[in-house]
């Protein structure tokens, strides 16, 4: 009888643990779906910098606002002082495409009233993060942001898309030639409209369509050494823009 009692207790605890594990897995799945829903509802990332933007309302206008994707957002991880010390503002959002940046451009750039705007965008368009990719459409989104900036007295700096020879999250796409194609459109537009074109591509490529090994760990995202090079290049371009 005693053995049966312990056996029943064991069965009960075993079933309880299975149920608890299933519940935890269900809770995790629900949370993932909630996070995905939030991202879908705020597709443009309008909420990410909403509070920070409001806090800037009473402060000095920035000399430059940087808008971009993870390459821009990750910059502050390595060199947060670079932005604060130079009166720059970072408004990068990881994974974003040009159409998402265009959606938040008013609140994250125009409303901050910077003297200069630095835009580094397009690599996630090529990676098809939002499924559709057309080089003229993506370049056109960048041109629209440039023209919006100019109409509000903000001097734009167009950055080349950085070299990339692979996407570790999408191996079906070979980006090297697509990056070159995008950069040609950006360069021609900048030259035709007398806009500063910051050519990271020329300074960072490995002559085979990708980033030099010391500048990246995954073929797309930048190391501290890569950002150190970009610090110098972009600061020179911003200073040039401010003097115009």
N, C-alpha and C positions, 0 to 999 in steps of 0.2 A: 504493500500500500504506500509506504514511504517512498519507494523507488518511483512509483507511478506519479506521486505528487511532484517530485523533482523533475520528472520527465515532462509533465504538463507545464511546469514553470519555465523550463528550458524552451519548450515549443512556443509559449506565449512571448517570451523575451525575444526569441529569434524572429517571430512574425512582427513584433513591435518594431524591431530594428530595421527590418525590411521596409516596413511602412514608413518609418521615419526617413530612411534613405531615399525612398521614392518621393516623399514629400519635399525633401531638400532639393532633389534634382528638379522637381516640378517648380519649386520656388526660384531656382536659378534660371530655369528656362523662361519663366514669366518675367524675371528681371531683365534678361537679355531682350525679350520682346518689347518690354517697356522702354529700354534704352534705344532700341531701333525705332520705336514709334516717336520718341522725342526727337531723334535725329531727323526723321521724316517730316515731322510737323515743323521743325525749325531747319528746313533744308538748307537755307542760306547761312546758317550760323549767326543769326541776328542777336541771339541772347548771349553769346560768348563774351563779348566785350561791352555789353550794355552798361553794366555797373561801372566799369573802368572809364568808359567814355563820359558818363555823368560826372564822375569825380574830376575829370580834366576840365570841366566847364569853367572853373574858377582859377585855373592855372594859366601860366604863360603858353601862348600858342607854340606848338612844336615847329622846329626847323624842318623836320621831315617825318612823314608817316610811311612805313613800309607795309605794303599789302602783298599777300602771297599765300603759299601753302605751307607744308611741313618744313620746307627748307628755310622759309622765313620764320615760322614759329619756333623752330629748333635753335635758331640763332641766339635767342635770349637764354637758352639753357647753358650755352658755353660762354657767352659774353653779355650778360645782363647789364653790366656797367657801361658797355659800349653805347647802349641806347640812352640810359639815364644821363651819362656824362656829356653826351653830345646834343641833348634835347631832341632825341629821336623817339618815335613811338612805334612799337611792333604790333601789327595787326595781321599776323599770319594765322591761318587755321589749317591744321593737318588734313590732307586728303582732298582739299577743295580744288575745284575746276574754275575756269575763268567765269563761267556763267553764275556760279555761286558767289564769287567775289563781286561781280557786277551788281548782284542783288543787294549786298550789304555795303556798297561803296559809299552811299550818302552818309550813313551813320558812322562808318569806320574810317572815312577819309575826309570827305567834304565838310562835315559838321565839326571836325576837329580844327579846321582852318590852318593847316600847315602851310609853310612856305613852299615846300617841295613834296612830291609824292614819288616813291620808289616802288615800281611794280615788277615783281618777279613771278611769273605765272606761265602755265601752259603744259607742264610735264604731266600733270594728272589728267589733262584733256587727252594727251597722247596715249596715256595708260587706260583710257576709257573708264575712268572711275564713275562717271555718270552715263556710261554705256555708249552714247553717240559721240563720234569725233569727226569733225571736218575742219581742216586747217584754216580755211578762210573764216569759218564761223568763230573759232577760238581766237584767232588773231583779231577779228572784228570786235570781240568782247573787250580785248585789251585796248583797241583803238577807242572804243566807246568810253572806257574809263579815263583814258588820256584826255579825250575831248571834254568830258565832264569836269575833270580837274581844271583844265585850262579855262573853261567858262566861269569858274569860280576863283580865278586868279592864282591857282596852284600850279607851280612849274613841275612838269612830269619828267621822270627819268625812266626809260624803258630798258629793262635788263634782258639780255639774251636768256633763253632757256639753257640750263646747264647741260653738259654732255651726259648721255645715258646710253649704255649699250645693252641694258636688260632691266626688266622689272621683276623682282623676286616674288611679287604678288600676282603677276600676270605674264607667264613665260610665253604665251601665245603671240605677244607683240614684240617686234624687233624695233626699238625706238630710234636707233642711231640716225638713220636717214630722215626720219620724221622730225627729229629735233632740228636738223639742218634746214629742212624745208620751212619749219616755223620761224626759225631765226632769220631766214632770208626775207620773209614778209615783214618781220619786226624791224629789221635794219632798213629796208627800203622805205618803210613808212616814216621812221625816225629821220632819215636823211631828207626825204621830201618835205617834211614839216619842221625841219630845223630843231629837232628834239634830241636831247642827249641820249645816246645809246650806250649802255654799259655792257661791254662784251666779256662777260665771264667765260663764255664758251672758249674763246681764243686763249685765255689764260689758264684754263683748267683741263683742257682735253688731252687725251693720251695719244693723239694722232691716229686713233683707231675707232673714233666715235664714242668713246667712254671717258669717264673721269680718271685722272691719274690715281694710282693705287693709294697714295698717302692722303688723298683728299676725300676718300669715301670708304665705307665698310661694306656697302651693299650695292654699289653701282649707281645710287641715286642720292642718298642722304649724305650730308657733309660731316667730316670730322672737324675737330678743333683747328687743325692745320688749314683745312679748307676755309673755315670761317675767318681765320686770321688773315688769309689772303683777301677775302671778300671785304673785310673791314677796311683795309687800306684802299681798295679800289672804289668802294661805294662812297667813302668819306671824301675822296678826291672829286668824285662826280657831284656830290651834294654841294661841296664848296664852290665848284665851278657854276652850278646852277644858281646858287645864292648870289653870285656876283653878276649874273646876267641882268 
